Amino acid sequence: GGGAATSSTAWPGCGQTPQVGDVPVIGGCGRDPRCQLHASEETCKHCDLEMVRNYKYEGKVMPGLSSVESLGKHWLTGLPYDHPHPFAAPTPAMNTGRGCDTYGKPYDPPPRYEYIDVYRYGEDAADYIVDKTLEVDWGPEAHQRRSAADGATDGDQAEDTTEHAAVEKVEPNPWLHEHSQEVAIEKHARLVHEWAEGPHEPWLAATDSSETLEKK
């Protein structure tokens, strides 16, 4: 048979006020155990179970930092670095070369060529018009210069040798697979179905039970 149908709703969510008809949830509010705000008993809506379940990812992500102790100083400012989610913080490897995004994909390089329009005021047009256009060549990137020195052509793709290219990606929220949460009435229905599917001794008929009682 199918599961029991009810008109009640599950608990609305962590930090929300329950309403009449809400059914309590067994397992409590799930939270990302890596979050430093939860560790200090503060509220972080970004790491609650209901919020995390709705996140969409393109695939595995960069591992980030292992703990808040490994944050050290900020890589750019040199100031003490405090991040509530060290597992999502950018690592030194992610900032090598052009840098990379959450998925380890290198950021696009800046354009090599830039064009600057020089205007002059035109008496006939009574307005500013383009007098000439200057082309600025910022030069090839470092890896392109190395490729050229090795005899590679412009069409050759240089291999990404930055540190983040060799970093092994990880699942974004592995704790979701370990957290169990179940609506109380659904758990009760599940246990009843499991009991019903198991082996049972046949119940005594009404006449049989009467005779048994008379013998006693």
Buried (B, 14 or more C-beta within 10 A) or exposed (E): EEEEEEEEEBBEBBEEEEEEEBBEBBEEBBBBEBBBBBEEEEEBEEBBBBBBEEEEEEEBBBBBBEEBEEBEEBBEEEEEBEBBBBBBBBBEBBBBBBEBBBEBEBEEEEEEEEEEEEEEEEEEEEEEEEEEEEEEEEEBBEBBEEBEEEEBEEEEEBEBEBBBBEBEEEEBBEBBEEBEBEBBBBEEBBEEBEEEEEEEEEEEEEEEEEEEEEEE
